[in-house]
Amino acid sequence: MAKKNSISNASQDITIDPGSSGDSFIQFSINGTGEFRVGVDDDDSDKFKISQGSSLGSNDTFVMTSAGERTMPLQSSFLAYNSSSDTNQTGSGTTVTVEFDTEVFDQNNDYNNSTDTFTAPVTGRYIFEASIIIGNFTAADEMEVYGVTSNRTFTMNYIDPNTVKTSTGYYGAAVAFFADMDASDTCKIQIMVDGEAGDINTIYGTSNPQTFFCGNLVC
């Protein structure tokens, strides 16, 4: 049977003060192994932290500055973009997965830039956004952008992009969606253009994030 310890003090505050220097903390351990430490990190501008293990400043899961600014360094979050143009991807009704080969950041390492796929680390609600610059239109009459998750597909439909393309022949499409995902579910972005004589449309890529994909765990 687990041992239960309790502290009862109805009339006094409990103060944890190391003195002139050092961290002020509470350690949570199981069977002698440090699981989480909660306290103020003296070595990092007295930020309030929740850290994994037996020390503040290592594997921080929650950090709050004295001004109330809060971050979650291990929360799943990513931004990736297409660094070079991909030619002849779609145009005659072919659905293709958009390439986002270069990561700007990938907090928690949940995005795979080889497969252009995000994998949910835990069950939760995730928000995703993508922008796609596509061009070389000649006679396209339909374009659709898909946010493809394991549970469902989100669709943004664009009618006749050929008539609204820029003077340089490119068209910008975007999709944003809030998705329920189970642990290990995946998400990727796909696009389809129809009405061309063949798969002649180019997905634009450059050294700046113009064709990009980003997302994060919200709750």
Contacts in CASP RR format, 6 or more apart in sequence:
PFRMAT RR
TARGET T0000
AUTHOR 0000-0000-0000
METHOD contacts of the structure
MODEL  1
MAKKNSISNASQDITIDPGSSGDSFIQFSINGTGEFRVGVDDDDSDKFKI
SQGSSLGSNDTFVMTSAGERTMPLQSSFLAYNSSSDTNQTGSGTTVTVEF
DTEVFDQNNDYNNSTDTFTAPVTGRYIFEASIIIGNFTAADEMEVYGVTS
NRTFTMNYIDPNTVKTSTGYYGAAVAFFADMDASDTCKIQIMVDGEAGDI
NTIYGTSNPQTFFCGNLVC
7 14 0 8 1.000
16 24 0 8 1.000
16 25 0 8 1.000
16 26 0 8 1.000
17 24 0 8 1.000
18 24 0 8 1.000
18 42 0 8 1.000
21 42 0 8 1.000
22 42 0 8 1.000
22 43 0 8 1.000
23 39 0 8 1.000
23 40 0 8 1.000
23 41 0 8 1.000
23 42 0 8 1.000
23 43 0 8 1.000
23 56 0 8 1.000
24 39 0 8 1.000
24 40 0 8 1.000
24 42 0 8 1.000
25 37 0 8 1.000
25 38 0 8 1.000
25 39 0 8 1.000
25 40 0 8 1.000
25 56 0 8 1.000
26 37 0 8 1.000
26 38 0 8 1.000
26 39 0 8 1.000
27 34 0 8 1.000
27 36 0 8 1.000
27 37 0 8 1.000
27 54 0 8 1.000
28 34 0 8 1.000
28 35 0 8 1.000
28 36 0 8 1.000
28 37 0 8 1.000
28 38 0 8 1.000
29 35 0 8 1.000
29 54 0 8 1.000
34 53 0 8 1.000
34 54 0 8 1.000
35 52 0 8 1.000
35 53 0 8 1.000
36 50 0 8 1.000
36 51 0 8 1.000
36 52 0 8 1.000
36 53 0 8 1.000
36 61 0 8 1.000
37 49 0 8 1.000
37 50 0 8 1.000
37 51 0 8 1.000
37 53 0 8 1.000
37 54 0 8 1.000
37 55 0 8 1.000
37 56 0 8 1.000
38 49 0 8 1.000
38 50 0 8 1.000
38 51 0 8 1.000
39 48 0 8 1.000
39 49 0 8 1.000
39 50 0 8 1.000
39 56 0 8 1.000
40 46 0 8 1.000
40 47 0 8 1.000
40 48 0 8 1.000
40 49 0 8 1.000
40 56 0 8 1.000
41 47 0 8 1.000
41 48 0 8 1.000
41 49 0 8 1.000
41 56 0 8 1.000
41 57 0 8 1.000
43 56 0 8 1.000
43 57 0 8 1.000
44 56 0 8 1.000
44 57 0 8 1.000
45 65 0 8 1.000
45 66 0 8 1.000
46 66 0 8 1.000
47 63 0 8 1.000
47 64 0 8 1.000
47 65 0 8 1.000
47 66 0 8 1.000
48 63 0 8 1.000
48 64 0 8 1.000
49 56 0 8 1.000
49 57 0 8 1.000
49 60 0 8 1.000
49 62 0 8 1.000
49 63 0 8 1.000
49 64 0 8 1.000
50 60 0 8 1.000
50 61 0 8 1.000
50 62 0 8 1.000
51 57 0 8 1.000
51 58 0 8 1.000
51 59 0 8 1.000
51 60 0 8 1.000
51 61 0 8 1.000
52 58 0 8 1.000
52 59 0 8 1.000
52 60 0 8 1.000
52 61 0 8 1.000
53 59 0 8 1.000
59 74 0 8 1.000
60 73 0 8 1.000
60 74 0 8 1.000
61 72 0 8 1.000
61 73 0 8 1.000
61 74 0 8 1.000
62 70 0 8 1.000
62 71 0 8 1.000
62 72 0 8 1.000
63 70 0 8 1.000
63 71 0 8 1.000
63 72 0 8 1.000
63 73 0 8 1.000
64 70 0 8 1.000
64 71 0 8 1.000
73 107 0 8 1.000
74 107 0 8 1.000
74 108 0 8 1.000
75 107 0 8 1.000
75 108 0 8 1.000
75 216 0 8 1.000
75 217 0 8 1.000
76 107 0 8 1.000
76 108 0 8 1.000
76 110 0 8 1.000
76 120 0 8 1.000
76 121 0 8 1.000
76 122 0 8 1.000
76 126 0 8 1.000
76 216 0 8 1.000
76 217 0 8 1.000
77 105 0 8 1.000
77 107 0 8 1.000
77 108 0 8 1.000
77 215 0 8 1.000
77 216 0 8 1.000
77 217 0 8 1.000
78 103 0 8 1.000
78 105 0 8 1.000
78 106 0 8 1.000
78 107 0 8 1.000
78 110 0 8 1.000
78 111 0 8 1.000
78 118 0 8 1.000
78 214 0 8 1.000
78 215 0 8 1.000
78 216 0 8 1.000
79 103 0 8 1.000
79 104 0 8 1.000
79 105 0 8 1.000
79 106 0 8 1.000
79 209 0 8 1.000
79 212 0 8 1.000
79 213 0 8 1.000
79 214 0 8 1.000
79 215 0 8 1.000
80 100 0 8 1.000
80 101 0 8 1.000
80 102 0 8 1.000
80 103 0 8 1.000
80 104 0 8 1.000
80 106 0 8 1.000
80 111 0 8 1.000
80 113 0 8 1.000
80 116 0 8 1.000
80 212 0 8 1.000
80 213 0 8 1.000
80 214 0 8 1.000
81 100 0 8 1.000
81 102 0 8 1.000
81 104 0 8 1.000
81 205 0 8 1.000
81 208 0 8 1.000
81 209 0 8 1.000
81 210 0 8 1.000
81 211 0 8 1.000
81 212 0 8 1.000
81 213 0 8 1.000
82 98 0 8 1.000
82 99 0 8 1.000
82 100 0 8 1.000
82 101 0 8 1.000
82 102 0 8 1.000
82 203 0 8 1.000
82 204 0 8 1.000
82 205 0 8 1.000
82 206 0 8 1.000
82 210 0 8 1.000
82 211 0 8 1.000
82 212 0 8 1.000
83 101 0 8 1.000
83 102 0 8 1.000
83 205 0 8 1.000
83 206 0 8 1.000
83 207 0 8 1.000
84 101 0 8 1.000
84 205 0 8 1.000
84 206 0 8 1.000
85 202 0 8 1.000
85 203 0 8 1.000
85 204 0 8 1.000
85 205 0 8 1.000
85 206 0 8 1.000
86 99 0 8 1.000
86 202 0 8 1.000
86 203 0 8 1.000
86 205 0 8 1.000
87 136 0 8 1.000
87 202 0 8 1.000
88 199 0 8 1.000
88 200 0 8 1.000
88 201 0 8 1.000
88 202 0 8 1.000
89 96 0 8 1.000
89 134 0 8 1.000
89 191 0 8 1.000
89 199 0 8 1.000
89 201 0 8 1.000
89 202 0 8 1.000
89 203 0 8 1.000
90 96 0 8 1.000
90 191 0 8 1.000
90 192 0 8 1.000
90 193 0 8 1.000
90 199 0 8 1.000
90 201 0 8 1.000
91 140 0 8 1.000
91 192 0 8 1.000
91 193 0 8 1.000
91 194 0 8 1.000
91 195 0 8 1.000
91 196 0 8 1.000
91 198 0 8 1.000
91 199 0 8 1.000
91 200 0 8 1.000
91 201 0 8 1.000
92 194 0 8 1.000
92 195 0 8 1.000
92 196 0 8 1.000
92 197 0 8 1.000
92 198 0 8 1.000
92 199 0 8 1.000
93 192 0 8 1.000
93 193 0 8 1.000
93 194 0 8 1.000
93 195 0 8 1.000
93 199 0 8 1.000
94 192 0 8 1.000
94 199 0 8 1.000
95 146 0 8 1.000
95 190 0 8 1.000
95 191 0 8 1.000
95 192 0 8 1.000
96 190 0 8 1.000
96 191 0 8 1.000
96 192 0 8 1.000
96 203 0 8 1.000
97 116 0 8 1.000
97 188 0 8 1.000
97 189 0 8 1.000
97 190 0 8 1.000
98 116 0 8 1.000
98 130 0 8 1.000
98 132 0 8 1.000
98 188 0 8 1.000
98 189 0 8 1.000
98 190 0 8 1.000
98 191 0 8 1.000
98 203 0 8 1.000
98 211 0 8 1.000
98 213 0 8 1.000
99 116 0 8 1.000
99 203 0 8 1.000
100 113 0 8 1.000
100 116 0 8 1.000
100 189 0 8 1.000
100 211 0 8 1.000
100 212 0 8 1.000
100 213 0 8 1.000
101 113 0 8 1.000
101 116 0 8 1.000
102 113 0 8 1.000
103 111 0 8 1.000
103 113 0 8 1.000
104 209 0 8 1.000
108 121 0 8 1.000
110 118 0 8 1.000
110 119 0 8 1.000
110 120 0 8 1.000
110 121 0 8 1.000
111 117 0 8 1.000
111 118 0 8 1.000
111 119 0 8 1.000
112 118 0 8 1.000
112 119 0 8 1.000
115 188 0 8 1.000
116 188 0 8 1.000
116 189 0 8 1.000
116 213 0 8 1.000
117 186 0 8 1.000
117 187 0 8 1.000
117 188 0 8 1.000
118 128 0 8 1.000
118 186 0 8 1.000
118 187 0 8 1.000
118 188 0 8 1.000
118 213 0 8 1.000
118 215 0 8 1.000
119 184 0 8 1.000
119 185 0 8 1.000
119 186 0 8 1.000
120 126 0 8 1.000
120 181 0 8 1.000
120 182 0 8 1.000
120 183 0 8 1.000
120 184 0 8 1.000
120 185 0 8 1.000
120 186 0 8 1.000
120 187 0 8 1.000
120 217 0 8 1.000
121 183 0 8 1.000
121 217 0 8 1.000
122 183 0 8 1.000
122 217 0 8 1.000
123 181 0 8 1.000
123 182 0 8 1.000
123 183 0 8 1.000
124 180 0 8 1.000
124 181 0 8 1.000
124 182 0 8 1.000
124 217 0 8 1.000
124 218 0 8 1.000
124 219 0 8 1.000
125 178 0 8 1.000
125 179 0 8 1.000
125 180 0 8 1.000
125 181 0 8 1.000
125 217 0 8 1.000
125 218 0 8 1.000
125 219 0 8 1.000
126 178 0 8 1.000
126 179 0 8 1.000
126 180 0 8 1.000
126 181 0 8 1.000
126 187 0 8 1.000
126 215 0 8 1.000
126 216 0 8 1.000
126 217 0 8 1.000
126 218 0 8 1.000
127 176 0 8 1.000
127 177 0 8 1.000
127 178 0 8 1.000
127 179 0 8 1.000
127 215 0 8 1.000
127 216 0 8 1.000
127 218 0 8 1.000
128 147 0 8 1.000
128 175 0 8 1.000
128 176 0 8 1.000
128 177 0 8 1.000
128 179 0 8 1.000
128 187 0 8 1.000
128 213 0 8 1.000
128 214 0 8 1.000
128 215 0 8 1.000
129 174 0 8 1.000
129 175 0 8 1.000
129 176 0 8 1.000
129 213 0 8 1.000
129 214 0 8 1.000
129 215 0 8 1.000
130 145 0 8 1.000
130 147 0 8 1.000
130 174 0 8 1.000
130 175 0 8 1.000
130 176 0 8 1.000
130 189 0 8 1.000
130 212 0 8 1.000
130 213 0 8 1.000
130 214 0 8 1.000
131 172 0 8 1.000
131 173 0 8 1.000
131 174 0 8 1.000
131 210 0 8 1.000
131 211 0 8 1.000
131 212 0 8 1.000
132 145 0 8 1.000
132 172 0 8 1.000
132 173 0 8 1.000
132 174 0 8 1.000
132 189 0 8 1.000
132 191 0 8 1.000
132 203 0 8 1.000
132 211 0 8 1.000
133 170 0 8 1.000
133 171 0 8 1.000
133 172 0 8 1.000
133 173 0 8 1.000
133 203 0 8 1.000
133 204 0 8 1.000
133 205 0 8 1.000
133 210 0 8 1.000
133 211 0 8 1.000
134 143 0 8 1.000
134 161 0 8 1.000
134 170 0 8 1.000
134 171 0 8 1.000
134 172 0 8 1.000
134 173 0 8 1.000
134 191 0 8 1.000
134 193 0 8 1.000
134 201 0 8 1.000
134 202 0 8 1.000
134 203 0 8 1.000
134 204 0 8 1.000
135 165 0 8 1.000
135 169 0 8 1.000
135 170 0 8 1.000
135 171 0 8 1.000
135 201 0 8 1.000
135 202 0 8 1.000
135 203 0 8 1.000
135 204 0 8 1.000
136 169 0 8 1.000
136 200 0 8 1.000
136 201 0 8 1.000
136 202 0 8 1.000
137 161 0 8 1.000
137 162 0 8 1.000
137 165 0 8 1.000
137 169 0 8 1.000
137 171 0 8 1.000
137 193 0 8 1.000
137 196 0 8 1.000
137 201 0 8 1.000
138 162 0 8 1.000
138 196 0 8 1.000
138 197 0 8 1.000
138 200 0 8 1.000
139 162 0 8 1.000
139 195 0 8 1.000
139 196 0 8 1.000
139 197 0 8 1.000
140 160 0 8 1.000
140 161 0 8 1.000
140 162 0 8 1.000
140 193 0 8 1.000
140 194 0 8 1.000
140 195 0 8 1.000
140 196 0 8 1.000
140 201 0 8 1.000
141 159 0 8 1.000
141 160 0 8 1.000
141 162 0 8 1.000
141 194 0 8 1.000
141 195 0 8 1.000
142 157 0 8 1.000
142 158 0 8 1.000
142 159 0 8 1.000
142 160 0 8 1.000
142 192 0 8 1.000
142 193 0 8 1.000
142 194 0 8 1.000
142 195 0 8 1.000
143 157 0 8 1.000
143 158 0 8 1.000
143 161 0 8 1.000
143 171 0 8 1.000
143 173 0 8 1.000
143 191 0 8 1.000
143 192 0 8 1.000
143 193 0 8 1.000
143 194 0 8 1.000
144 155 0 8 1.000
144 156 0 8 1.000
144 157 0 8 1.000
144 158 0 8 1.000
144 191 0 8 1.000
144 192 0 8 1.000
145 155 0 8 1.000
145 156 0 8 1.000
145 158 0 8 1.000
145 173 0 8 1.000
145 174 0 8 1.000
145 175 0 8 1.000
145 189 0 8 1.000
145 190 0 8 1.000
145 191 0 8 1.000
146 153 0 8 1.000
146 154 0 8 1.000
146 155 0 8 1.000
146 156 0 8 1.000
146 175 0 8 1.000
146 189 0 8 1.000
146 190 0 8 1.000
146 191 0 8 1.000
146 192 0 8 1.000
147 153 0 8 1.000
147 154 0 8 1.000
147 155 0 8 1.000
147 175 0 8 1.000
147 177 0 8 1.000
147 187 0 8 1.000
147 188 0 8 1.000
147 189 0 8 1.000
147 190 0 8 1.000
148 154 0 8 1.000
148 187 0 8 1.000
148 188 0 8 1.000
148 189 0 8 1.000
148 190 0 8 1.000
149 179 0 8 1.000
149 181 0 8 1.000
149 185 0 8 1.000
149 186 0 8 1.000
149 187 0 8 1.000
150 181 0 8 1.000
150 182 0 8 1.000
150 185 0 8 1.000
150 186 0 8 1.000
150 187 0 8 1.000
151 179 0 8 1.000
151 180 0 8 1.000
151 181 0 8 1.000
151 182 0 8 1.000
151 185 0 8 1.000
152 179 0 8 1.000
154 175 0 8 1.000
154 177 0 8 1.000
154 179 0 8 1.000
156 173 0 8 1.000
156 174 0 8 1.000
156 175 0 8 1.000
158 171 0 8 1.000
158 173 0 8 1.000
161 171 0 8 1.000
161 173 0 8 1.000
161 193 0 8 1.000
164 171 0 8 1.000
165 171 0 8 1.000
170 204 0 8 1.000
173 191 0 8 1.000
175 189 0 8 1.000
178 218 0 8 1.000
179 187 0 8 1.000
181 187 0 8 1.000
189 213 0 8 1.000
191 203 0 8 1.000
193 201 0 8 1.000
203 211 0 8 1.000
204 210 0 8 1.000
204 211 0 8 1.000
205 211 0 8 1.000
END
